[in-house]
Each structure stands twice: as structure tokens, then as C-alpha cells.
């Protein structure tokens, strides 16, 4: 079975084959994480913004392209998508979105002088999200952190649909 090729980029290869071909037991794990994040307690847009920012922070072209595409399909504006990289200074985000992005950055950014998620940050997040939403946001961050090594090590092909983004 041949995999579609990005026009002009037919030489792009992944380092590893599709993980589902090698470890089919990952399928239910990925599906369960997705189902948990899409429980409706936080907007899909917030999930997409958090996952886009994670891709940016770790330097993953795959995640950055994928989440940008998902946000566009969801009707997000180019200003909001572009401004995720500089969300602290951008006027486009709600307080709840800002705290979600701040929590993500706290988790992914080493803090040599203390706790990554201090009580003060958690308290501010609690002002925007109830327990279910905070757990959903936590799982959303965990989900993208689960897939970061996949992108950085296996190097799926950016811009290709799931299931067709691996070619060796």
C-alpha cells in the first residue's frame, strides 16, 4: 500500500513505521486519551491551543503543523493561531485560555528555583476551571506529552493525515 506524498516533498521519510503497526495496543490508549480530553468540560479550542503551544515549545514541526491545521478546521482565526507563540502579550485569548497555556508552559519548562506548578498558579487555574475541567486540562497536557516523543523520535510526516504520516 502506498502512502500519499506531500507535493514537492516526496523524499520526506519518517524514522519509524506507524506505531500502530508495531504496537497495536497503543490504539486503545490513544483513543482513550482523546475521548477523555473531548469530554466537553473545556472547549476544543483550548485543547488545540495548548497542544499547538506544546509543539512550539518542544520544536516539533509535526505537532505544530497538525495542531495549526486542526485549529483552522475548527474555525480559529489566523491571528489567534499565530499569536499562540506570544500569547502572554497577545490580546486574543480569554483568561481561561491564558491559564491553560501557562499551566502547559509550567509543566514543560524546567524551573531550577522551585516547583513547576506552584500553589499560586493552581489557585488561579481553579478560578477558571472546576475539578472536572482541571483534570481534563491535565489529561490534555499529558496527552500531548505522551505524543511529543513520538514526534521527536519517530518523526511522522508533517501535514499528512493520521495513518498516512509514516513512510520509511
N, C-alpha and C positions, 0 to 999 in steps of 0.2 A: 504494500500500500504506500503510495507516495504522499508526501506531506506538501501542502501548498507552500509556495515560496514567495517571500516579500519581493515585489518588483525591484530589480536592481540590486537585490541583496541575496542572491541565490547561493552565495558562499558562506552565509551565516550558519553556524552549527552550534548545537548545544554540546556540553561536555559529557552529559549522561543522557541515557534514554528516558522516556517518560517514566516517572517513579511508579505509576500505577501498573505498568508492565512488569516491573521488577518486584514491587512490594504492593500487591493488590489490597492488602489490609489497610493501607493508608486512605483508600477511598472513603470508607465509612467515617474515619476520623475527620477528614477534611469536610465531609458533608455535615457531620455533627457540629463542628465548629461554626460552619456557615449558618446552619439552622439556629444555633444559639445566638449568634450576633444579629440575625434578622428577626428577632422576636418582637419587634415593634416598640421596644422601650426607649430606643434612641433612633433618631432619623437616619435613614440610609445615607443621606448626605454627610452626616457627621462621621459615619463609618468610613466612607470614601475619603474624606479629608484627612482623617487620622492615618489611613493606610497609604495615602499619597505622601504625606509628610514622612512617614516611616521609610518609604522608598527613597525619598530625597536624603534623609539623614544617613542612611547606610550606603548611599551611592549606587542604588540598584536601578539601572535603566529599565529592566523588565517591570519591576513594581511601579515605577514612576509612569511609564507608558501605559501599563494596564489600568492603573487607578485613574489616570487622566482620561483615558477612553471611557471608563465606567462613569465618571462624573459628567462627562459631556453627554453620554447617552441618557443620563438622569436629568438633563436639562440645566446643569450648572453653567454659570457664566464664565467666560474666559478670564474675567477679572478675578473672580474668586479662585479659580483653579491656579492661575498664575501666581496669585498673592499668597498661596499656602506657604511658599518658601520664606516669606517675610510677614507671616501672619501677625506678629506682635505689633507691627506698625501699620498694618492694613485696616481700612475701615469697613471691610466686607463681612466680618464674622460676628456672630452672636456671642454673648458671654458663655453660653454652654459650649459652643464650638471652640472657643478660645481655651477653656479649661480642659477640654478633651485633648487639644493639641499640646497644651502644657503638660498634661499627665503623660502623654506619649513621650515627649522630649525628656521628661524627668526619668522615665523608665529606660530610655535608650542612651542617655548621656551620663557618663560616669561623673560622680560628684566626690572628689577626693576629700572634701571638707565635711561630709556628713551624709545623712540619709538621702536617698534619691527622691523619695516621695514623703516629705515631712508632713507632720500633722496639719500644719497651716494650709498646705496645698490640698490635702484630703478634705479638710473642712470647707475650703472654697468649692471643691468639686461637689461635696454633699449639698451645698446650697443650690446647685443646678440639677442634680440628679438624685432620685430616690435609690434605695438599695438595689432594686432590680436593674435599673439603668446603670448604676455604678458597676455592678457585676457584668453587665453586657459590655460596657466600655472596657472593663478589664479583660474580658474574653476577646474583644475586638483587638486590643493591643497584643494579647497572647497569640491570636490567630496570625497576625502579620509577622510577629516574631518567630512563629513556627515556620512560616514560608520564606523568611529572609535567607536562611542558609541554603534553601533550595535554589533561590535565585542567584546567590553569590557563588555557590559551588557548582551546581549543575548547569547554570546559565541557559535557562529556557529562552526561546527566541522572542524578543520584544515585538509586540504588535500582532502576534499570531494568536488565534483562538485557543482556549484550553483544549487539550487533547491533540493539538496540532502544533504545539510550540516546542517540540523536541525533535531534533534531527541530528544524526551523527554522521 
